[in-house]
Amino acid sequence: MSCSALILAGGRGSRLGFREKALLDISGKPLIAFVIESLEKVVDEIIISVRDEAQGELLKTLFPDMRYAYDMYENTGPLAGILSGLSICKDEYCFIAACDMPFINEKAVHLLFSKCRDYDAAIPRQGDGFLEPLHAVYNSRSMMSETKKSLEKSETTILAPISRLNVNYVPFEEISKIDPELATFMNINTCEDIKKIDL
């Protein structure tokens, strides 16, 4: 199975005082570096989706070997980054994650790739039905097509394209066998979240 990863880094960090979330200092390293290091062990290529050229140039100074995709739509949340990233993805399957998840578990990512065979997506789902669509594997062409349709209809929620995909929902219980504390899903949204990190 050919596979890539897409890291969504275009968010403006409104809950962090509009600081560049991807470059938040966590134990002396940029936050996105933890995501890259985990995914490099799993995929053949990593694409970083950024909101504009200025952000891309900033990240390129630190991560020059990554491929970069630039948003074609403004103020449409993660769908803009997903569309731009998948449009340059060469592989059939792509793991999509936010840039603020420092504890991504490589074995959990491998599991999701295996669960995506014969589906358009493999998305973790909690017992109450809550989904983790930004820690999931997608068939690149299927997700790109449906994301484009959503944006053309001004549907900006990530659940809009997902609702039209053939999804294999992966129970949290299955992932917890690999990652008992489910740290793979932890993300950094506030200054309080940063203080909770134990690296």
Secondary structure, 3 states (H helix, E strand, C coil): CCEEEEEECCCCCHHHCCCCHHHCEECCEEHHHHHHHHHCCCCCEEEEEECCHHHHHHHHHHCCCCEEEECCCCCCCHHHHHHHHHHCCCCCEEEEEECCCCCCCHHHHHHHHHHCCCCCEEEEECCCCCECCCEEEEEHHHHHHHHHHHHHCCCCCCHHHHCCCCEEEEEHHHHHCCCCCCHHHCCCCCHHHHHHCCC
